[in-house]
Amino acid sequence: MEEYAQRNEILITLGFRDYKAYGRSELWKSIRARKLAIDPNCYVCERGDTEAKIQVHHGQYHENNLTGKTLDDLWTLCAAHHHWIEITVKGFKRNPEDATKEMFRIRKQWLAMHRS
């Protein structure tokens, strides 16, 4: 997918050999910590880290959020919802835009079920 190729080009420019190396880096750890300090709960189900493993989803990959200049297009999700939005029922990985659309869809569904 083109979005992942562009992400990988940015990461190589930043000195990372791949996304896995970036995910282990102090840079990503600091960006993740900043996002979790602002939004500590899952965007979909509102569970926090005492109830679920909390992760940060990239809604888009761009230099500004990959370097931490902005937290735009970063979403806090529990591991279950992160997997749900990124992987289709048939096991295919969604691109970031489609995954984020799925996140909004299931958030709306969750709110309808739990807030009525």
N, CA, C and O atoms as CSV, one atom per row, in Angstrom:
chain,resi,resn,atom,element,x,y,z
A,1,MET,N,N,0.832,-1.170,0.000
A,1,MET,CA,C,0.000,0.000,0.000
A,1,MET,C,C,0.880,1.238,0.000
A,1,MET,O,O,1.902,1.302,0.684
A,2,GLU,N,N,0.472,2.178,-0.755
A,2,GLU,CA,C,1.270,3.382,-0.950
A,2,GLU,C,C,1.549,4.138,0.352
A,2,GLU,O,O,2.644,4.668,0.539
A,3,GLU,N,N,0.555,4.191,1.256
A,3,GLU,CA,C,0.729,4.920,2.510
A,3,GLU,C,C,1.889,4.353,3.329
A,3,GLU,O,O,2.644,5.103,3.948
A,4,TYR,N,N,2.026,3.036,3.329
A,4,TYR,CA,C,3.094,2.408,4.094
A,4,TYR,C,C,4.450,2.613,3.416
A,4,TYR,O,O,5.468,2.738,4.097
A,5,ALA,N,N,4.469,2.648,2.101
A,5,ALA,CA,C,5.715,2.932,1.382
A,5,ALA,C,C,6.176,4.353,1.689
A,5,ALA,O,O,7.363,4.584,1.918
A,6,GLN,N,N,5.244,5.307,1.695
A,6,GLN,CA,C,5.590,6.695,2.021
A,6,GLN,C,C,6.070,6.805,3.464
A,6,GLN,O,O,7.042,7.504,3.749
A,7,ARG,N,N,5.388,6.112,4.368
A,7,ARG,CA,C,5.814,6.100,5.772
A,7,ARG,C,C,7.240,5.583,5.886
A,7,ARG,O,O,8.071,6.173,6.576
A,8,ASN,N,N,7.516,4.480,5.207
A,8,ASN,CA,C,8.842,3.881,5.285
A,8,ASN,C,C,9.916,4.793,4.711
A,8,ASN,O,O,11.032,4.825,5.228
A,9,GLU,N,N,9.604,5.531,3.657
A,9,GLU,CA,C,10.558,6.498,3.098
A,9,GLU,C,C,10.876,7.586,4.117
A,9,GLU,O,O,12.036,7.963,4.281
A,10,ILE,N,N,9.854,8.089,4.799
A,10,ILE,CA,C,10.082,9.114,5.825
A,10,ILE,C,C,10.954,8.547,6.936
A,10,ILE,O,O,11.896,9.198,7.386
A,11,LEU,N,N,10.641,7.338,7.375
A,11,LEU,CA,C,11.403,6.735,8.466
A,11,LEU,C,C,12.857,6.501,8.085
A,11,LEU,O,O,13.751,6.703,8.908
A,12,ILE,N,N,13.104,6.081,6.861
A,12,ILE,CA,C,14.488,5.904,6.404
A,12,ILE,C,C,15.214,7.239,6.412
A,12,ILE,O,O,16.371,7.320,6.823
A,13,THR,N,N,14.533,8.288,5.957
A,13,THR,CA,C,15.115,9.634,5.976
A,13,THR,C,C,15.460,10.056,7.402
A,13,THR,O,O,16.454,10.747,7.626
A,14,LEU,N,N,14.646,9.644,8.357
A,14,LEU,CA,C,14.876,9.973,9.759
A,14,LEU,C,C,15.935,9.080,10.414
A,14,LEU,O,O,16.320,9.313,11.560
A,15,GLY,N,N,16.403,8.067,9.694
A,15,GLY,CA,C,17.468,7.218,10.206
A,15,GLY,C,C,17.025,5.880,10.771
A,15,GLY,O,O,17.813,5.188,11.416
A,16,PHE,N,N,15.782,5.510,10.537
A,16,PHE,CA,C,15.282,4.216,11.009
A,16,PHE,C,C,15.277,3.229,9.850
A,16,PHE,O,O,14.895,3.587,8.736
A,17,ARG,N,N,15.697,1.989,10.098
A,17,ARG,CA,C,15.743,1.016,9.007
A,17,ARG,C,C,14.352,0.520,8.621
A,17,ARG,O,O,14.128,0.120,7.479
A,18,ASP,N,N,13.404,0.547,9.590
A,18,ASP,CA,C,12.041,0.107,9.309
A,18,ASP,C,C,11.107,0.573,10.425
A,18,ASP,O,O,11.540,1.196,11.395
A,19,TYR,N,N,9.829,0.261,10.273
A,19,TYR,CA,C,8.817,0.695,11.235
A,19,TYR,C,C,9.022,0.031,12.595
A,19,TYR,O,O,8.756,0.638,13.632
A,20,LYS,N,N,9.492,-1.208,12.589
A,20,LYS,CA,C,9.750,-1.927,13.838
A,20,LYS,C,C,10.817,-1.201,14.661
A,20,LYS,O,O,10.679,-1.047,15.874
A,21,ALA,N,N,11.875,-0.761,13.989
A,21,ALA,CA,C,12.939,-0.018,14.674
A,21,ALA,C,C,12.404,1.306,15.214
A,21,ALA,O,O,12.746,1.709,16.326
A,22,TYR,N,N,11.581,1.970,14.442
A,22,TYR,CA,C,10.946,3.213,14.880
A,22,TYR,C,C,10.084,2.954,16.122
A,22,TYR,O,O,10.132,3.730,17.076
A,23,GLY,N,N,9.308,1.885,16.116
A,23,GLY,CA,C,8.437,1.552,17.236
A,23,GLY,C,C,9.186,1.261,18.529
A,23,GLY,O,O,8.624,1.405,19.615
A,24,ARG,N,N,10.442,0.856,18.425
A,24,ARG,CA,C,11.268,0.593,19.607
A,24,ARG,C,C,12.077,1.815,20.034
A,24,ARG,O,O,12.745,1.793,21.068
A,25,SER,N,N,12.015,2.869,19.242
A,25,SER,CA,C,12.884,4.029,19.477
A,25,SER,C,C,12.411,4.907,20.634
A,25,SER,O,O,11.236,4.911,21.001
A,26,GLU,N,N,13.354,5.640,21.189
A,26,GLU,CA,C,13.022,6.619,22.230
A,26,GLU,C,C,12.125,7.720,21.662
A,26,GLU,O,O,11.282,8.264,22.375
A,27,LEU,N,N,12.306,8.048,20.382
A,27,LEU,CA,C,11.456,9.056,19.753
A,27,LEU,C,C,9.999,8.623,19.814
A,27,LEU,O,O,9.151,9.382,20.283
A,28,TRP,N,N,9.691,7.406,19.347
A,28,TRP,CA,C,8.306,6.944,19.381
A,28,TRP,C,C,7.794,6.817,20.808
A,28,TRP,O,O,6.653,7.180,21.092
A,29,LYS,N,N,8.626,6.308,21.707
A,29,LYS,CA,C,8.203,6.164,23.103
A,29,LYS,C,C,7.810,7.511,23.699
A,29,LYS,O,O,6.853,7.595,24.468
A,30,SER,N,N,8.545,8.566,23.345
A,30,SER,CA,C,8.211,9.895,23.880
A,30,SER,C,C,6.934,10.442,23.242
A,30,SER,O,O,6.128,11.073,23.927
A,31,ILE,N,N,6.738,10.211,21.949
A,31,ILE,CA,C,5.508,10.650,21.266
A,31,ILE,C,C,4.315,9.915,21.861
A,31,ILE,O,O,3.290,10.524,22.167
A,32,ARG,N,N,4.451,8.620,22.019
A,32,ARG,CA,C,3.383,7.795,22.591
A,32,ARG,C,C,3.034,8.265,24.004
A,32,ARG,O,O,1.858,8.386,24.346
A,33,ALA,N,N,4.045,8.528,24.816
A,33,ALA,CA,C,3.811,8.987,26.190
A,33,ALA,C,C,3.076,10.327,26.209
A,33,ALA,O,O,2.182,10.532,27.030
A,34,ARG,N,N,3.444,11.230,25.317
A,34,ARG,CA,C,2.757,12.527,25.238
A,34,ARG,C,C,1.296,12.350,24.868
A,34,ARG,O,O,0.422,12.995,25.446
A,35,LYS,N,N,1.027,11.470,23.897
A,35,LYS,CA,C,-0.359,11.233,23.477
A,35,LYS,C,C,-1.162,10.593,24.601
A,35,LYS,O,O,-2.304,10.983,24.845
A,36,LEU,N,N,-0.583,9.619,25.285
A,36,LEU,CA,C,-1.285,8.947,26.370
A,36,LEU,C,C,-1.536,9.878,27.557
A,36,LEU,O,O,-2.518,9.712,28.281
A,37,ALA,N,N,-0.657,10.847,27.755
A,37,ALA,CA,C,-0.873,11.821,28.833
A,37,ALA,C,C,-2.101,12.684,28.548
A,37,ALA,O,O,-2.800,13.099,29.473
A,38,ILE,N,N,-2.360,12.950,27.283
A,38,ILE,CA,C,-3.507,13.769,26.874
A,38,ILE,C,C,-4.776,12.925,26.782
A,38,ILE,O,O,-5.836,13.333,27.257
A,39,ASP,N,N,-4.663,11.754,26.170
A,39,ASP,CA,C,-5.808,10.860,25.936
A,39,ASP,C,C,-5.464,9.464,26.470
A,39,ASP,O,O,-5.033,8.604,25.702
A,40,PRO,N,N,-5.646,9.229,27.766
A,40,PRO,CA,C,-5.222,7.944,28.325
A,40,PRO,C,C,-6.170,6.776,28.084
A,40,PRO,O,O,-5.817,5.632,28.369
A,41,ASN,N,N,-7.358,7.038,27.568
A,41,ASN,CA,C,-8.354,5.980,27.391
A,41,ASN,C,C,-8.599,5.676,25.921
A,41,ASN,O,O,-8.336,6.499,25.043
A,42,CYS,N,N,-9.105,4.483,25.677
A,42,CYS,CA,C,-9.455,4.058,24.322
A,42,CYS,C,C,-10.518,4.989,23.742
A,42,CYS,O,O,-11.533,5.253,24.386
A,43,TYR,N,N,-10.288,5.474,22.556
A,43,TYR,CA,C,-11.233,6.358,21.889
A,43,TYR,C,C,-12.573,5.670,21.648
A,43,TYR,O,O,-13.616,6.322,21.674
A,44,VAL,N,N,-12.552,4.379,21.418
A,44,VAL,CA,C,-13.786,3.651,21.112
A,44,VAL,C,C,-14.556,3.302,22.380
A,44,VAL,O,O,-15.712,3.698,22.523
A,45,CYS,N,N,-13.942,2.575,23.294
A,45,CYS,CA,C,-14.677,2.026,24.445
A,45,CYS,C,C,-14.396,2.740,25.756
A,45,CYS,O,O,-15.029,2.447,26.770
A,46,GLU,N,N,-13.467,3.659,25.745
A,46,GLU,CA,C,-13.143,4.499,26.904
A,46,GLU,C,C,-12.451,3.754,28.046
A,46,GLU,O,O,-12.300,4.299,29.140
A,47,ARG,N,N,-12.025,2.499,27.797
A,47,ARG,CA,C,-11.276,1.791,28.836
A,47,ARG,C,C,-9.891,2.415,28.969
A,47,ARG,O,O,-9.334,2.924,27.996
A,48,GLY,N,N,-9.341,2.371,30.183
A,48,GLY,CA,C,-8.010,2.882,30.442
A,48,GLY,C,C,-7.010,1.759,30.620
A,48,GLY,O,O,-7.337,0.587,30.432
A,49,ASP,N,N,-5.791,2.120,30.984
A,49,ASP,CA,C,-4.722,1.126,31.065
A,49,ASP,C,C,-4.866,0.149,32.225
A,49,ASP,O,O,-4.158,-0.858,32.263
A,50,THR,N,N,-5.760,0.418,33.171
A,50,THR,CA,C,-5.996,-0.572,34.230
A,50,THR,C,C,-6.922,-1.681,33.747
A,50,THR,O,O,-7.002,-2.744,34.362
A,51,GLU,N,N,-7.624,-1.426,32.636
A,51,GLU,CA,C,-8.593,-2.392,32.111
A,51,GLU,C,C,-8.152,-3.043,30.801
A,51,GLU,O,O,-8.652,-4.105,30.431
A,52,ALA,N,N,-7.225,-2.409,30.109
A,52,ALA,CA,C,-6.828,-2.908,28.783
A,52,ALA,C,C,-5.430,-2.405,28.442
A,52,ALA,O,O,-4.952,-1.430,29.023
A,53,LYS,N,N,-4.783,-3.074,27.500
A,53,LYS,CA,C,-3.507,-2.590,26.985
A,53,LYS,C,C,-3.829,-1.437,26.027
A,53,LYS,O,O,-4.580,-1.612,25.068
A,54,ILE,N,N,-3.257,-0.261,26.293
A,54,ILE,CA,C,-3.550,0.922,25.491
A,54,ILE,C,C,-2.422,1.157,24.486
A,54,ILE,O,O,-1.241,1.109,24.828
A,55,GLN,N,N,-2.816,1.412,23.242
A,55,GLN,CA,C,-1.876,1.642,22.143
A,55,GLN,C,C,-2.212,2.963,21.457
A,55,GLN,O,O,-3.244,3.576,21.731
A,56,VAL,N,N,-1.327,3.386,20.564
A,56,VAL,CA,C,-1.568,4.614,19.809
A,56,VAL,C,C,-1.576,4.268,18.321
A,56,VAL,O,O,-0.626,3.692,17.791
A,57,HIS,N,N,-2.666,4.632,17.670
A,57,HIS,CA,C,-2.892,4.368,16.242
A,57,HIS,C,C,-2.547,5.603,15.424
A,57,HIS,O,O,-2.935,6.718,15.774
A,58,HIS,N,N,-1.813,5.399,14.331
A,58,HIS,CA,C,-1.569,6.463,13.357
A,58,HIS,C,C,-2.727,6.481,12.365
A,58,HIS,O,O,-2.881,5.544,11.581
A,59,GLY,N,N,-3.537,7.529,12.386
A,59,GLY,CA,C,-4.612,7.695,11.405
A,59,GLY,C,C,-4.062,8.064,10.045
A,59,GLY,O,O,-4.656,7.749,9.014
A,60,GLN,N,N,-2.942,8.723,10.051
A,60,GLN,CA,C,-2.171,9.048,8.852
A,60,GLN,C,C,-0.708,9.047,9.271
A,60,GLN,O,O,-0.374,9.259,10.436
A,61,TYR,N,N,0.138,8.806,8.306
A,61,TYR,CA,C,1.575,8.896,8.546
A,61,TYR,C,C,2.089,10.125,7.822
A,61,TYR,O,O,1.981,10.232,6.600
A,62,HIS,N,N,2.646,11.048,8.585
A,62,HIS,CA,C,3.309,12.193,7.974
A,62,HIS,C,C,4.485,12.581,8.865
A,62,HIS,O,O,4.547,12.210,10.038
A,63,GLU,N,N,5.401,13.323,8.291
A,63,GLU,CA,C,6.633,13.642,9.008
A,63,GLU,C,C,6.360,14.305,10.358
A,63,GLU,O,O,7.058,14.032,11.334
A,64,ASN,N,N,5.361,15.162,10.419
A,64,ASN,CA,C,5.107,15.887,11.663
A,64,ASN,C,C,4.669,14.984,12.810
A,64,ASN,O,O,5.058,15.221,13.953
A,65,ASN,N,N,3.866,13.951,12.535
A,65,ASN,CA,C,3.502,13.080,13.659
A,65,ASN,C,C,4.522,11.952,13.862
A,65,ASN,O,O,4.613,11.399,14.958
A,66,LEU,N,N,5.270,11.612,12.847
A,66,LEU,CA,C,6.324,10.610,13.011
A,66,LEU,C,C,7.520,11.173,13.786
A,66,LEU,O,O,8.277,10.416,14.394
A,67,THR,N,N,7.691,12.492,13.765
A,67,THR,CA,C,8.791,13.124,14.500
A,67,THR,C,C,8.337,13.730,15.824
A,67,THR,O,O,9.168,14.137,16.636
A,68,GLY,N,N,7.033,13.792,16.046
A,68,GLY,CA,C,6.529,14.346,17.283
A,68,GLY,C,C,6.306,15.851,17.265
A,68,GLY,O,O,6.019,16.449,18.302
A,69,LYS,N,N,6.433,16.461,16.102
A,69,LYS,CA,C,6.160,17.899,16.002
A,69,LYS,C,C,4.690,18.185,16.262
A,69,LYS,O,O,4.332,19.276,16.704
A,70,THR,N,N,3.841,17.201,15.986
A,70,THR,CA,C,2.414,17.302,16.253
A,70,THR,C,C,1.896,15.940,16.671
A,70,THR,O,O,2.494,14.909,16.361
A,71,LEU,N,N,0.785,15.949,17.375
A,71,LEU,CA,C,0.106,14.700,17.733
A,71,LEU,C,C,-1.131,14.497,16.867
A,71,LEU,O,O,-1.949,13.616,17.132
A,72,ASP,N,N,-1.258,15.322,15.827
A,72,ASP,CA,C,-2.381,15.201,14.903
A,72,ASP,C,C,-2.390,13.816,14.268
A,72,ASP,O,O,-1.343,13.247,13.960
A,73,ASP,N,N,-3.577,13.298,14.083
A,73,ASP,CA,C,-3.794,12.005,13.432
A,73,ASP,C,C,-3.275,10.826,14.244
A,73,ASP,O,O,-3.013,9.756,13.694
A,74,LEU,N,N,-3.126,11.019,15.545
A,74,LEU,CA,C,-2.791,9.926,16.462
A,74,LEU,C,C,-3.996,9.691,17.361
A,74,LEU,O,O,-4.586,10.637,17.884
A,75,TRP,N,N,-4.358,8.419,17.538
A,75,TRP,CA,C,-5.553,8.045,18.294
A,75,TRP,C,C,-5.191,6.992,19.323
A,75,TRP,O,O,-4.466,6.045,19.019
A,76,THR,N,N,-5.689,7.152,20.537
A,76,THR,CA,C,-5.466,6.195,21.611
A,76,THR,C,C,-6.546,5.113,21.540
A,76,THR,O,O,-7.741,5.410,21.525
A,77,LEU,N,N,-6.104,3.856,21.498
A,77,LEU,CA,C,-7.030,2.723,21.388
A,77,LEU,C,C,-6.567,1.579,22.264
A,77,LEU,O,O,-5.370,1.399,22.483
A,78,CYS,N,N,-7.525,0.801,22.769
A,78,CYS,CA,C,-7.148,-0.437,23.435
A,78,CYS,C,C,-6.648,-1.398,22.344
A,78,CYS,O,O,-6.964,-1.234,21.166
A,79,ALA,N,N,-5.873,-2.387,22.755
A,79,ALA,CA,C,-5.295,-3.327,21.785
A,79,ALA,C,C,-6.378,-4.029,20.963
A,79,ALA,O,O,-6.205,-4.259,19.766
A,80,ALA,N,N,-7.496,-4.367,21.615
A,80,ALA,CA,C,-8.563,-5.072,20.890
A,80,ALA,C,C,-9.151,-4.199,19.784
A,80,ALA,O,O,-9.333,-4.662,18.658
A,81,HIS,N,N,-9.446,-2.954,20.095
A,81,HIS,CA,C,-10.021,-2.080,19.074
A,81,HIS,C,C,-8.977,-1.680,18.027
A,81,HIS,O,O,-9.319,-1.477,16.862
A,82,HIS,N,N,-7.722,-1.567,18.429
A,82,HIS,CA,C,-6.677,-1.265,17.447
A,82,HIS,C,C,-6.597,-2.382,16.405
A,82,HIS,O,O,-6.516,-2.127,15.204
A,83,HIS,N,N,-6.621,-3.616,16.889
A,83,HIS,CA,C,-6.591,-4.759,15.966
A,83,HIS,C,C,-7.857,-4.775,15.102
A,83,HIS,O,O,-7.780,-4.993,13.892
A,84,TRP,N,N,-9.000,-4.550,15.713
A,84,TRP,CA,C,-10.280,-4.562,15.004
A,84,TRP,C,C,-10.274,-3.574,13.844
A,84,TRP,O,O,-10.716,-3.903,12.743
A,85,ILE,N,N,-9.776,-2.366,14.086
A,85,ILE,CA,C,-9.834,-1.367,13.009
A,85,ILE,C,C,-8.788,-1.611,11.930
A,85,ILE,O,O,-9.003,-1.247,10.774
A,86,GLU,N,N,-7.673,-2.214,12.281
A,86,GLU,CA,C,-6.591,-2.376,11.311
A,86,GLU,C,C,-6.694,-3.645,10.474
A,86,GLU,O,O,-6.158,-3.697,9.368
A,87,ILE,N,N,-7.365,-4.656,10.977
A,87,ILE,CA,C,-7.425,-5.949,10.276
A,87,ILE,C,C,-8.881,-6.265,9.930
A,87,ILE,O,O,-9.755,-6.217,10.796
A,88,THR,N,N,-9.133,-6.585,8.673
A,88,THR,CA,C,-10.491,-6.912,8.232
A,88,THR,C,C,-10.886,-8.298,8.748
A,88,THR,O,O,-10.043,-9.049,9.238
A,89,VAL,N,N,-12.145,-8.621,8.636
A,89,VAL,CA,C,-12.651,-9.934,9.039
A,89,VAL,C,C,-11.930,-11.044,8.275
A,89,VAL,O,O,-11.720,-12.133,8.809
A,90,LYS,N,N,-11.554,-10.769,7.031
A,90,LYS,CA,C,-10.855,-11.769,6.212
A,90,LYS,C,C,-9.347,-11.797,6.468
A,90,LYS,O,O,-8.626,-12.570,5.839
A,91,GLY,N,N,-8.868,-10.950,7.396
A,91,GLY,CA,C,-7.457,-10.992,7.769
A,91,GLY,C,C,-6.549,-10.055,6.993
A,91,GLY,O,O,-5.328,-10.179,7.083
A,92,PHE,N,N,-7.102,-9.130,6.241
A,92,PHE,CA,C,-6.294,-8.197,5.470
A,92,PHE,C,C,-6.069,-6.912,6.262
A,92,PHE,O,O,-6.945,-6.464,7.002
A,93,LYS,N,N,-4.885,-6.328,6.096
A,93,LYS,CA,C,-4.569,-5.071,6.777
A,93,LYS,C,C,-5.182,-3.908,6.005
A,93,LYS,O,O,-5.020,-3.795,4.790
A,94,ARG,N,N,-5.887,-3.047,6.733
A,94,ARG,CA,C,-6.458,-1.846,6.120
A,94,ARG,C,C,-5.383,-0.772,6.019
A,94,ARG,O,O,-4.419,-0.772,6.785
A,95,ASN,N,N,-5.557,0.149,5.062
A,95,ASN,CA,C,-4.670,1.305,5.018
A,95,ASN,C,C,-5.079,2.233,6.166
A,95,ASN,O,O,-6.173,2.085,6.711
A,96,PRO,N,N,-4.217,3.190,6.543
A,96,PRO,CA,C,-4.523,4.051,7.694
A,96,PRO,C,C,-5.851,4.803,7.571
A,96,PRO,O,O,-6.576,4.930,8.558
A,97,GLU,N,N,-6.175,5.295,6.394
A,97,GLU,CA,C,-7.424,6.042,6.202
A,97,GLU,C,C,-8.647,5.154,6.442
A,97,GLU,O,O,-9.582,5.553,7.136
A,98,ASP,N,N,-8.635,3.962,5.870
A,98,ASP,CA,C,-9.760,3.046,6.049
A,98,ASP,C,C,-9.860,2.548,7.497
A,98,ASP,O,O,-10.957,2.363,8.022
A,99,ALA,N,N,-8.709,2.334,8.130
A,99,ALA,CA,C,-8.718,1.910,9.528
A,99,ALA,C,C,-9.335,2.998,10.409
A,99,ALA,O,O,-10.098,2.704,11.329
A,100,THR,N,N,-9.003,4.232,10.122
A,100,THR,CA,C,-9.548,5.344,10.912
A,100,THR,C,C,-11.047,5.496,10.672
A,100,THR,O,O,-11.796,5.791,11.603
A,101,LYS,N,N,-11.488,5.297,9.442
A,101,LYS,CA,C,-12.935,5.319,9.164
A,101,LYS,C,C,-13.644,4.218,9.952
A,101,LYS,O,O,-14.731,4.438,10.486
A,102,GLU,N,N,-13.033,3.043,10.025
A,102,GLU,CA,C,-13.605,1.945,10.801
A,102,GLU,C,C,-13.636,2.316,12.279
A,102,GLU,O,O,-14.591,1.977,12.978
A,103,MET,N,N,-12.611,3.002,12.762
A,103,MET,CA,C,-12.578,3.439,14.153
A,103,MET,C,C,-13.767,4.362,14.459
A,103,MET,O,O,-14.439,4.199,15.477
A,104,PHE,N,N,-14.016,5.323,13.577
A,104,PHE,CA,C,-15.150,6.230,13.774
A,104,PHE,C,C,-16.476,5.471,13.736
A,104,PHE,O,O,-17.393,5.769,14.502
A,105,ARG,N,N,-16.570,4.490,12.841
A,105,ARG,CA,C,-17.802,3.710,12.715
A,105,ARG,C,C,-18.089,2.922,13.990
A,105,ARG,O,O,-19.215,2.927,14.488
A,106,ILE,N,N,-17.066,2.243,14.518
A,106,ILE,CA,C,-17.321,1.431,15.707
A,106,ILE,C,C,-17.476,2.304,16.952
A,106,ILE,O,O,-18.167,1.907,17.890
A,107,ARG,N,N,-16.850,3.480,16.983
A,107,ARG,CA,C,-17.061,4.414,18.101
A,107,ARG,C,C,-18.533,4.853,18.139
A,107,ARG,O,O,-19.156,4.879,19.200
A,108,LYS,N,N,-19.067,5.194,16.976
A,108,LYS,CA,C,-20.467,5.607,16.890
A,108,LYS,C,C,-21.379,4.470,17.357
A,108,LYS,O,O,-22.337,4.691,18.097
A,109,GLN,N,N,-21.064,3.258,16.914
A,109,GLN,CA,C,-21.847,2.083,17.298
A,109,GLN,C,C,-21.754,1.834,18.808
A,109,GLN,O,O,-22.762,1.552,19.456
A,110,TRP,N,N,-20.555,1.937,19.356
A,110,TRP,CA,C,-20.345,1.726,20.779
A,110,TRP,C,C,-21.134,2.758,21.587
A,110,TRP,O,O,-21.803,2.403,22.557
A,111,LEU,N,N,-21.060,4.016,21.197
A,111,LEU,CA,C,-21.799,5.065,21.907
A,111,LEU,C,C,-23.300,4.808,21.877
A,111,LEU,O,O,-23.985,4.993,22.883
A,112,ALA,N,N,-23.805,4.388,20.738
A,112,ALA,CA,C,-25.247,4.104,20.608
A,112,ALA,C,C,-25.666,2.976,21.550
A,112,ALA,O,O,-26.756,3.022,22.122
A,113,MET,N,N,-24.828,1.985,21.714
A,113,MET,CA,C,-25.149,0.840,22.554
A,113,MET,C,C,-24.999,1.146,24.045
A,113,MET,O,O,-25.736,0.596,24.863
A,114,HIS,N,N,-24.056,2.014,24.407
A,114,HIS,CA,C,-23.732,2.214,25.810
A,114,HIS,C,C,-24.205,3.518,26.418
A,114,HIS,O,O,-24.121,3.706,27.632
A,115,ARG,N,N,-24.688,4.393,25.611
A,115,ARG,CA,C,-25.103,5.688,26.140
A,115,ARG,C,C,-26.597,5.943,25.978
A,115,ARG,O,O,-27.058,7.065,26.188
A,116,SER,N,N,-27.342,4.935,25.616
A,116,SER,CA,C,-28.777,5.153,25.407
A,116,SER,C,C,-29.593,4.790,26.624
A,116,SER,O,O,-30.817,4.917,26.608
